Amino acid sequence: MRSANARAIDVLVLYNTAKRAKEPFVPADPRNVGLYVCGPTVYDAPHVGNARPVVVFDLLFRLLRRTYGEAHVTYVRNITDVDDKINAAAKERNVAIGVITAETARIYDEDTKALGALPPTREPRATEHIAEMIAMIAALIAKGHAYAADGHVLFDVPSMPAYGQLSRRNRDEMIAGARVEVAPYKRDPADFVLWKPSTPDLPGWDSPWGRGRPGWHIECSAMSRKYLGVTFDIHGGGRDLIFPHHENEVAQSTCTHGGAPLARYWVHNGFLTVNGEKMSKSLGNFVTIRDALKAHPGEVIRLVLMSAHYRQPLDWSEDVLRQATAMLDRLYTALAHLGDTAKAEDDTLAAPVMTALEDDMNTPEALAALMELAGRANRATNAPEKALVRAGLEAAGAALGLLGRDPKAWRQGDGDRDAGAIEAQIAARLAARKRKDFAAADRIRDALKVQGIELEDGPTGTTWRRARS
C-alpha cells in the first residue's frame, strides 16, 4: 500500500548504466525502495562539480518519494572520513584528522542545504562501520576471493571471471584506468586493496591482519549492505566512479554474497566542466560551493545544475548563471501575479513537468514545461484559474526542488536590512507624485536604481525588487 501522500505516475524510466539503455524502473518491493549514492570524502570544502550529484540524486529522491510515498524510500549517502587525502590534509594543516573531517562535513551539510537538497534518510560514516568492513573482508578470504599479504588484504580479481562487466573495460584498460600500484605482494596487477596497514601516526583499527584501515571501495559495500540489504534498487554516483570504484564494489559484494547482485539499476551523472574540461581540484579549475553561494542564491546554482540532462556534461559559466537567474525571476514573478489566491487541490497542470521527469529525469524538458506554466500564470485572470495554476506551479516546483520561497522574498532578498528605508523612499515618491512634483519622484526612482532597486508601478501600487546580475 502506498502512503496517502504518494502519487502514482505513468512509468518512471531510468538509464541503467549496467544495460547501457533506458529501462522502466520497477522496484523489488514498492514498500521499501532503496537508493545508495557515494557521498563526499571530507578532506576539503566541496566544489560545484561535487554539487552536481547532490542535486541529481536529490531530484531522484524527490521523484521516488512522490511515486512510492516518503515512508517507503530509503536514501543512503555515505561520508568517507578515513582516507589518505584526509591524512595528507591534516598533515599539511598540522591539525588533528578529526578536526578536518568534522569541519568539512559541516561545510558539506550547510552547502547542500543551501542548494535545496533534502537530507538523505541515512548518512553513515565509514569510521563507524569498520567492524562490518572487517567481517566482509574475512568472508571474501574464506570464499577464496581475497588474500592477506605483507599486512595488506587484497581482492583477487582473477577469482571473479565476470569482473569488468559494469564498466565494460578489457583487462589492459582496467589496469591502466585503476592506476594500480605495482607491489611485490600482489598476485595480479589488477588486484585492489581491501585493508592496509597503518603506522602509529595514522588512523587504524585492530584486525585479524594487524592494525590498519580499510580501502576505499570496501567502505561502500559494507555500508550499503547494512542499510539497504544484499541487493537494493538503485546505486548512483558520478560517471567517474564507474571504474574502478563501482566495479570494485560489485566485485566485493557479489563475491561475498554468492553471486547476488549489488544493485538492480546503476545511475550515473555527467561531469561539470569549465571550458570543456572536467572541474576538479587536481586541475585547479574549480569554484567551491561556498564561494558560488556568496555571489548567487542557492536556488540559482541548483537550477544551473539541472539545466542540462543529468547524463550530459554541463559547462559552468557566468552566462548559465545569468540565464538561471533570469528564469527564476520570471517564475517568481508569475507566482507573484497569482497573488494570495488559495491553491486548488488539483495539481494536474504539473503533469507535463512530471512526464518529463519520468523520462530519465529530463530536466531541460521539465523546465521548459515549467516556464509554459508560468506563462499561463501570467495570463490567468479569475480566481479559479489562478488557484489551479498555483497548484500546478507549486507541485512542479516541489518536484524540482524550486519555488519554495515567498515571491516577495525572492524579488527583494531575504532579510534585506534596507527594506524599511526602501519602503520609506517609495512612500516619499508616491507623495511627490500626488503633489505633481514629478521631478522629485524621478530623482527618488533614479537614486534607488543606482542602489540596484527596480520599481514596478501597477494598478495596486508600487512594488520593488533587487536587480540581479
Steps between C-alpha positions, in 0.01 A plus 500: 500500500630846413476767766237771464750753363623266225394581146494242223685594183489333162838327477829620645776426251869515592816450300666191648876519453526122541275448197605813307131566438195668648274264691172527692581520870329223692612473863539159658262613775298822448472531879878502544674684217875533556737761355874512582723783381871542562548806717794732572850427616524771764847646459422839344207730421284359218494673162202546268606192301443300820158666523373351174438148637350658813236675288451213252433240767297739714277532193477121472429473874214748465362314200511165680333646809225653289447164329522253790444720806755659732487215751587242236824644359839471672777720364848420633792733425822417680778717635856377445688621806804272479714547192855586399387843369366579847826389660698721261275803563535462877878476471518804272288711736662350811166423663334182623326286241172532691518878463525468122214251467264681742555840338468371143189292577339807658576713193366228270178478701447877503580537130270220385216643709556836332452324165157380611603136539295289739704316763550132413316245710833378634849648479737236641866575566766251400677514838181382672484181287848352523367181659269438202791555261726258687222238495454538125874475436520185712212349299678577173816328625298198612336473158831519315448848356756686713839435657722650768850606405758715677247659738257568214189319387430507126208398284600225258365636171565181294279309747200683353465423125220757462716787631469801269140451387375833638771714340544274197874550494753245387778392730762745370258791528406398853860482617581838343176661620544387858853651513593186689789498740774262397577308821683172555225367726241507221416176323358688203550863388122558502452390862382783724537577869232408753711567809837668549733542797515825697807653656458633857437854377209395274144391583480127555290221644591156626421220256597138433766639263647751741430863580384676186224677313259409220540563130253743350291251301413266788346788695202543267443125466477460878280804562256435216450142621433614855234757411351367176571127498693268271325619182331840479329700229720788385868582540599850391802721461711695253604325181865525611415243768394226257859379495667409720279583800165358396657210312683407818190539713324253270789254531516515879127479557407235246788275604410540869138411433532202269437689177202708615507835317586814692253735328225448245546839332811714465453875443795731424513874444728679255780739588483869574754664272679833465585588141442137410729353768370310801488720809738353755734598779791329326461733199442803719203613289242476776267736685396393849129483573558748781660758270225451241241561772660832587415627152178313421198360689511124550187465288682652202785251535250214531323609184830522312582143602164385359520704181659215301395135504672331793689253279648773282796727580409846626733798461512738797507866398370843592272479198309195630477663842343810344255286302398310815453825692280642225292181489440509875408868476231411245374208707472698822341789313237254374435381856475860618241569227279230650485703821360342814258276314461170684634211295272222380532139611531396135862520377442345156658804331834368630459191279728615212780567748453162666484321163839647410649395835361149460700474178844448655484829691488716189542833676537717186153389387366530854627857531355590159162369617536695825558821304190433291302465821646831621373661180156365575526648850570843353191469278268375776228749588239332721538341843421136402754506218762663722441235766547220248817652355643562847447135593676389183792741542556409863476124437741522208732724700501257793589211266796702371595646837419852377257784579490434872554863597254783533500693169550829682798359691655379172450833327616714790759278666446307823559699814575820310623749762413792272137399446362763739701781343402389150132493592536848649651630174219340301249674728682831449489446122126433519450818700700697242288361218180590685613860527603482132870550579604249233861618494540405867326165437740430212802588716388247763452231233843575351669494842346163577607369160861593577465283814381210284132542593248480217148641549194357328184712496174308471127543557534395865801721574879494469710191569876470496764239428873477513663488159710185461817475300 
